[in-house]
Amino acid sequence: MEKVLVLFLFAFTTFAQKEPEKVIYKSFFNISFVSNNPIGHYKNAIKSDYVKSGNSGISMAFLSNPLQKKGELSTVFVGGEIGIVGNKQYDFFLPSSQGTYYANHRQTWINAKMRYLPLIEAKTIVPFLEASVGPEFFTTNIYEDLGNSEVYKSYSNTSSTINYKLEAGIGYYIKKQRRPLTYIDFSIGYNQNNQVFILDKNRLSFNRGTEIIDPKQSVRPQSIYFKVGITNYL
Protein backbone atom coordinates (compact mmCIF):
# COMPACT_ATOMS: atom_id res chain seq x y z
CA MET A 1 0.00 0.00 0.00
CA GLU A 2 2.82 2.38 0.88
CA LYS A 3 4.55 1.61 -2.43
CA VAL A 4 1.35 2.38 -4.33
CA LEU A 5 0.91 5.66 -2.45
CA VAL A 6 4.51 6.70 -3.14
CA LEU A 7 4.13 5.81 -6.81
CA PHE A 8 0.88 7.83 -7.04
CA LEU A 9 2.44 10.89 -5.39
CA PHE A 10 5.47 10.65 -7.68
CA ALA A 11 3.26 10.45 -10.79
CA PHE A 12 1.09 13.34 -9.59
CA THR A 13 4.11 15.51 -8.81
CA THR A 14 5.68 14.73 -12.19
CA PHE A 15 2.47 15.63 -14.02
CA ALA A 16 1.98 18.80 -11.96
CA GLN A 17 5.46 19.98 -12.88
CA LYS A 18 5.11 19.04 -16.53
CA GLU A 19 1.50 20.04 -17.25
CA PRO A 20 1.64 23.88 -17.25
CA GLU A 21 4.38 23.99 -19.87
CA LYS A 22 4.06 20.78 -21.86
CA VAL A 23 0.43 19.59 -21.98
CA ILE A 24 -2.51 20.89 -24.03
CA TYR A 25 -5.38 20.13 -21.68
CA LYS A 26 -7.91 22.94 -21.21
CA SER A 27 -9.32 24.91 -24.18
CA PHE A 28 -8.22 27.00 -27.13
CA PHE A 29 -9.18 30.01 -29.25
CA ASN A 30 -8.38 30.26 -32.95
CA ILE A 31 -8.67 33.04 -35.53
CA SER A 32 -7.81 32.31 -39.16
CA PHE A 33 -7.66 33.82 -42.62
CA VAL A 34 -9.67 31.64 -45.04
CA SER A 35 -9.23 31.27 -48.81
CA ASN A 36 -12.24 29.39 -50.28
CA ASN A 37 -12.06 27.81 -53.76
CA PRO A 38 -15.11 26.16 -55.42
CA ILE A 39 -14.57 22.81 -57.16
CA GLY A 40 -16.39 20.33 -59.40
CA HIS A 41 -19.84 20.96 -60.87
CA TYR A 42 -20.36 23.84 -58.44
CA LYS A 43 -17.33 25.69 -59.84
CA ASN A 44 -18.69 25.28 -63.37
CA ALA A 45 -22.18 26.38 -62.30
CA ILE A 46 -21.03 29.67 -60.79
CA LYS A 47 -18.22 30.48 -63.23
CA SER A 48 -18.73 34.07 -64.37
CA ASP A 49 -17.14 36.87 -66.36
CA TYR A 50 -18.52 39.36 -63.85
CA VAL A 51 -17.17 38.10 -60.52
CA LYS A 52 -14.46 35.63 -59.48
CA SER A 53 -15.50 32.20 -58.22
CA GLY A 54 -13.24 32.09 -55.16
CA ASN A 55 -13.63 34.23 -52.08
CA SER A 56 -11.84 34.93 -48.83
CA GLY A 57 -12.55 35.95 -45.26
CA ILE A 58 -12.00 34.99 -41.62
CA SER A 59 -13.14 32.38 -39.10
CA MET A 60 -13.07 32.24 -35.29
CA ALA A 61 -13.41 29.17 -33.11
CA PHE A 62 -13.42 28.28 -29.42
CA LEU A 63 -13.12 24.65 -28.31
CA SER A 64 -12.61 23.03 -24.92
CA ASN A 65 -11.69 19.72 -23.34
CA PRO A 66 -14.99 17.91 -22.53
CA LEU A 67 -13.26 15.97 -19.72
CA GLN A 68 -11.77 19.01 -18.01
CA LYS A 69 -14.27 19.01 -15.12
CA LYS A 70 -13.26 15.43 -14.36
CA GLY A 71 -9.61 16.48 -14.31
CA GLU A 72 -8.78 14.25 -17.27
CA LEU A 73 -6.83 14.87 -20.46
CA SER A 74 -8.48 14.49 -23.86
CA THR A 75 -7.26 14.28 -27.43
CA VAL A 76 -10.65 15.57 -28.65
CA PHE A 77 -11.77 19.17 -28.13
CA VAL A 78 -15.33 20.31 -28.88
CA GLY A 79 -16.93 23.71 -29.40
CA GLY A 80 -18.01 26.02 -32.19
CA GLU A 81 -16.85 28.12 -35.11
CA ILE A 82 -18.23 31.15 -36.92
CA GLY A 83 -16.88 32.36 -40.26
CA ILE A 84 -17.50 34.60 -43.24
CA VAL A 85 -16.11 34.69 -46.77
CA GLY A 86 -17.16 36.82 -49.69
CA ASN A 87 -16.40 39.02 -52.67
CA LYS A 88 -17.81 41.97 -54.61
CA GLN A 89 -19.38 42.24 -58.06
CA TYR A 90 -19.11 45.53 -59.97
CA ASP A 91 -20.15 44.39 -63.46
CA PHE A 92 -23.53 42.94 -64.46
CA PHE A 93 -25.07 41.16 -67.45
CA LEU A 94 -27.36 44.18 -67.98
CA PRO A 95 -25.93 47.13 -66.02
CA SER A 96 -28.06 49.96 -64.72
CA SER A 97 -28.39 52.99 -66.96
CA GLN A 98 -29.39 55.22 -64.04
CA GLY A 99 -26.76 54.93 -61.34
CA THR A 100 -23.71 53.02 -60.14
CA TYR A 101 -24.35 49.71 -58.37
CA TYR A 102 -22.29 46.89 -56.89
CA ALA A 103 -23.13 43.60 -55.15
CA ASN A 104 -21.69 42.03 -52.01
CA HIS A 105 -21.82 38.21 -52.05
CA ARG A 106 -21.27 36.59 -48.65
CA GLN A 107 -21.21 33.11 -47.12
CA THR A 108 -21.46 32.84 -43.34
CA TRP A 109 -21.56 29.73 -41.17
CA ILE A 110 -22.13 28.81 -37.53
CA ASN A 111 -20.79 25.31 -36.92
CA ALA A 112 -20.47 22.81 -34.12
CA LYS A 113 -16.86 21.69 -34.30
CA MET A 114 -14.36 19.18 -32.96
CA ARG A 115 -10.55 19.02 -33.16
CA TYR A 116 -8.58 15.81 -32.71
CA LEU A 117 -5.01 16.18 -31.45
CA PRO A 118 -3.03 12.94 -31.76
CA LEU A 119 -0.37 14.63 -29.60
CA ILE A 120 -1.43 16.64 -26.55
CA GLU A 121 2.13 17.42 -25.51
CA ALA A 122 3.05 20.94 -26.63
CA LYS A 123 5.79 20.06 -29.07
CA THR A 124 7.17 22.38 -31.75
CA ILE A 125 4.90 20.76 -34.38
CA VAL A 126 1.38 19.66 -33.43
CA PRO A 127 -0.82 18.01 -36.11
CA PHE A 128 -4.62 18.12 -35.93
CA LEU A 129 -7.79 16.90 -37.65
CA GLU A 130 -11.10 18.78 -37.53
CA ALA A 131 -14.73 18.12 -38.44
CA SER A 132 -17.66 20.51 -38.24
CA VAL A 133 -21.31 20.85 -39.26
CA GLY A 134 -23.93 23.58 -39.14
CA PRO A 135 -26.03 26.11 -41.05
CA GLU A 136 -24.49 28.23 -43.81
CA PHE A 137 -26.10 31.36 -45.27
CA PHE A 138 -25.61 32.67 -48.82
CA THR A 139 -26.37 36.40 -48.87
CA THR A 140 -26.29 38.98 -51.64
CA ASN A 141 -26.76 42.68 -50.99
CA ILE A 142 -26.86 45.22 -53.82
CA TYR A 143 -25.90 48.82 -53.11
CA GLU A 144 -26.19 52.03 -55.06
CA ASP A 145 -23.09 54.20 -54.82
CA LEU A 146 -24.39 57.74 -54.30
CA GLY A 147 -20.92 59.33 -54.10
CA ASN A 148 -19.21 61.11 -51.21
CA SER A 149 -18.85 57.73 -49.41
CA GLU A 150 -22.64 57.38 -49.28
CA VAL A 151 -24.34 54.13 -50.32
CA TYR A 152 -27.94 52.90 -50.37
CA LYS A 153 -28.91 49.23 -50.02
CA SER A 154 -31.49 48.57 -52.73
CA TYR A 155 -31.71 44.76 -52.60
CA SER A 156 -31.03 41.81 -50.27
CA ASN A 157 -31.42 38.04 -50.66
CA THR A 158 -30.45 35.20 -48.27
CA SER A 159 -30.73 31.44 -48.63
CA SER A 160 -29.54 28.79 -46.19
CA THR A 161 -28.36 25.20 -46.18
CA ILE A 162 -26.28 22.79 -44.06
CA ASN A 163 -22.51 22.55 -44.53
CA TYR A 164 -20.07 19.80 -43.58
CA LYS A 165 -16.34 20.44 -43.21
CA LEU A 166 -13.30 18.17 -42.85
CA GLU A 167 -9.89 19.75 -42.22
CA ALA A 168 -6.31 18.67 -41.57
CA GLY A 169 -3.35 20.80 -40.56
CA ILE A 170 -0.34 21.42 -38.38
CA GLY A 171 0.46 24.00 -35.74
CA TYR A 172 3.94 25.49 -35.29
CA TYR A 173 4.91 26.70 -31.81
CA ILE A 174 5.82 30.41 -31.97
CA LYS A 175 5.47 31.75 -28.42
CA LYS A 176 7.94 30.38 -25.90
CA GLN A 177 6.09 30.92 -22.67
CA ARG A 178 3.91 28.99 -20.28
CA ARG A 179 0.36 30.14 -21.09
CA PRO A 180 -1.11 30.61 -23.55
CA LEU A 181 0.70 28.16 -25.83
CA THR A 182 0.62 30.07 -29.12
CA TYR A 183 0.80 28.29 -32.48
CA ILE A 184 0.55 29.41 -36.07
CA ASP A 185 -1.71 26.94 -37.92
CA PHE A 186 -1.62 25.89 -41.58
CA SER A 187 -4.48 23.71 -42.83
CA ILE A 188 -6.46 22.51 -45.82
CA GLY A 189 -10.12 21.52 -45.76
CA TYR A 190 -13.03 20.23 -47.79
CA ASN A 191 -16.51 21.77 -47.58
CA GLN A 192 -19.74 20.16 -48.83
CA ASN A 193 -23.22 21.74 -48.68
CA ASN A 194 -26.72 20.45 -49.17
CA GLN A 195 -28.64 21.68 -52.23
CA VAL A 196 -29.50 25.38 -52.12
CA PHE A 197 -30.89 28.14 -54.36
CA ILE A 198 -28.48 31.05 -54.87
CA LEU A 199 -28.45 34.04 -57.22
CA ASP A 200 -27.20 33.38 -60.74
CA LYS A 201 -24.39 35.93 -60.99
CA ASN A 202 -24.21 35.48 -64.77
CA ARG A 203 -27.77 36.81 -65.20
CA LEU A 204 -28.02 39.18 -62.24
CA SER A 205 -28.86 42.49 -63.92
CA PHE A 206 -31.06 45.59 -64.14
CA ASN A 207 -34.21 46.41 -66.10
CA ARG A 208 -35.67 49.87 -66.71
CA GLY A 209 -32.63 51.47 -65.20
CA THR A 210 -32.92 50.50 -61.52
CA GLU A 211 -35.25 47.45 -61.40
CA ILE A 212 -33.20 44.43 -60.31
CA ILE A 213 -33.53 41.11 -62.14
CA ASP A 214 -32.50 38.31 -59.73
CA PRO A 215 -32.70 34.84 -61.31
CA LYS A 216 -31.76 31.94 -59.04
CA GLN A 217 -30.12 28.59 -59.63
CA SER A 218 -30.07 25.35 -57.65
CA VAL A 219 -26.55 24.21 -56.73
CA ARG A 220 -24.75 21.86 -54.35
CA PRO A 221 -21.73 23.89 -53.16
CA GLN A 222 -18.37 22.13 -52.86
CA SER A 223 -15.03 23.76 -52.15
CA ILE A 224 -11.48 23.31 -51.03
CA TYR A 225 -10.30 25.91 -48.54
CA PHE A 226 -6.97 26.94 -47.06
CA LYS A 227 -6.41 28.49 -43.65
CA VAL A 228 -3.59 30.34 -41.94
CA GLY A 229 -4.31 31.29 -38.35
CA ILE A 230 -3.26 31.73 -34.74
CA THR A 231 -4.27 29.28 -32.03
CA ASN A 232 -3.88 30.01 -28.32
CA TYR A 233 -4.09 26.90 -26.14
CA LEU A 234 -5.20 28.32 -22.79
N, C-alpha and C positions, 0 to 999 in steps of 0.2 A: 504493500500500500504506500509506504514511504517512497519507494522508487518511482511509482506511478505519479505521485504528487510532485516529486522533484522534476520528473520529465515534463509534466504539464506546465509547471512554473517556468522551466527553461524554454519551452516552446512558446509560451505566452510572451515572455520577455523578449525573445528573439523577434517575434512578429511585431510587438509593440515598437521595437527599435527600428525595424525595417519598414513598416507600413507607411509612415508619413512621407517618406521619400521615394519608395520603390513600388508601391502597390496602387493600382487604379481600383478604387473600391466604392466610391460614393455616388457621384453624379457628374455630368458635364454639360457645358454650353458650347454650341458651335454656330458660327456665322460664316457663310460661304458665298463666293461669286459663282454663278451658274451660267454655263453656255449650253443652250438646248438646240439640238439639231434633228429635225424630222427625218424619218427614214421610210422606206418601202412605199406602199400604195398611198399612204398619207402624204408623203413628200410630193408625189406626183399630183395628188389631188389639190394641194394648196400652192403648187408652183405658180409664180406670178411675175409679170414684168413690172408690177407696180410696187411690190414690197418684198423684201427678202424672206425666205422660208424660216431661217433660224432666228432665234431671239436670245436675249440674255437678261440676267437679273440677279437676285439674291435670295438666300434661304437662311432661316434661323431655326435651331432645334435645341431642345432641352430634354435630356434623358437621365434616368436615375437607376440605381441598383435596386431591384425589387426585393432583395433579401437584406437590405441595409438594417431594417428595424430588428431583424433577428441576429444582427451582428455577424452576418456571413458574407463571404465574397461571392461574386457572380461574374460569369463571362458574358452574360446577356444584360443589356441595359434597355429600358423601355421608356417611352415618353411621346413627344409630339414634335412636328415640324410644320412651319408655315413658310411659304415661298411665293415669289412672283417673278415672272419673266415677261418680256414684251418687246414690241418695236412700233415704229410709226410709219404711216403711209401718207405720202404727200401727193401722189399721182393717182388718178382714177380713170376707169374705162371711159366714162363720160364726165369730164370735169364740170364744175359749176361755172356758169358764165356771169354770175353776179356775186362774186366774193371769193375769198381765199379760204380753203378748208383743208384740214388734215385729220387723220384717224389715228387713235391710239388703240392698238390691239394688245390685250393682256391675258395671261393665264395665271391664276392664283390657286394655291392648294393648301389644305389644312389636313395633315396626315397623322394618323397614329403610326409610331415608328419604333423599330428595335435595332440595336447595334450589337453584333457579336464580336467579342474580342478574344481571339484564341490565346493571346498573352495578356495577362492583367498586370504583369510587372512592367514598370515604366522604363522600358528600354529606349535606346535611341530611335529605333524603328518599331512602330506598332501597327500591324495590319488589322483590318476590320472588314466585316461584311454587314450590310444593312438591308432591311426590307421595310416597306411602308405602304399604307393604303389609306384612302380617304377621298373626299369630294374635291373636284377641280372645277374651276369656273372660267369660262371663255367669255371675255368682255370686250366689246368694241364701243368706244366713245368717239363721236365726230365733233370737232370744234371748228368754229369760224374764227379766223384771225382778224380781229378788228383793228389791229395796229396799236402802237403805243403800249405794248405788252398786255393788251386786253384781249381776252378770248371769250367766246360764248359757246356753251355746249348745246348743240342742236339735235343730237341723237345719241341714244344709248341702247345696247342690246347685250344680254347676258344669257348664256346657256350653261348647264352643269352636267357633270358626269362623274364616274368613279375612276380614279387612277391607281395604278399598282406600280411600285418602283422596287428595283433590285440594284444594289450598288456595292462596289468593292473598291478598297483603297488602302493607302498607308498613311500613317502620321509620322512626322519627323520632329523629334524633340528639339525645341529652340530656346526654351527658357530654363536655365539651370538654377532652379530654386525649389523650395519644398512645395508650396501650394500657392496658386494653382499650377498643375503640370501643363505647360503650354506646348501644343504641337501645331505644326502647319500640315494640313491634310491635302492629299491629292487623290482624286477618285474618279471613277467612270461608272455610269449607271444606265439602266434601261428602263424606259417608262412606257406603259401600255394603258390606254383608256378604253372604257366602254364606248359604244356608238353614241354620237352626239351631233346635233345640228349646229353649224357655225356659219358665219357670213362668208359668202364666196367673194374673196378679195378681187378676183378677176372681173367680176361684174358689178361690184359695188360702185355706184355712180350717182349722178344727179340728173333730174328732169325738170324742165321749166325753170332752170336757174338754180333754185335752192331746194327743190323737192328731192329727198334722198330715196334712191332705189336700193333695196337691201335684200337681194336674193340669198337664200341659204342652201347649204349642201350638207348631206349626211356623211360623216367621216368617222373612222376609228383611229384616233391619234396614236402614233408610235414615235418614239424618239430615243436617241442616244444623247446623254448629257455628260458634261465634264464639270468638275467642281475643284476649286482651290479655296481653302478656308482655314480658319483658326479654331482650334478646339482647346478649351480650358477644362481639364479634369480637376474638379474641386475637391 
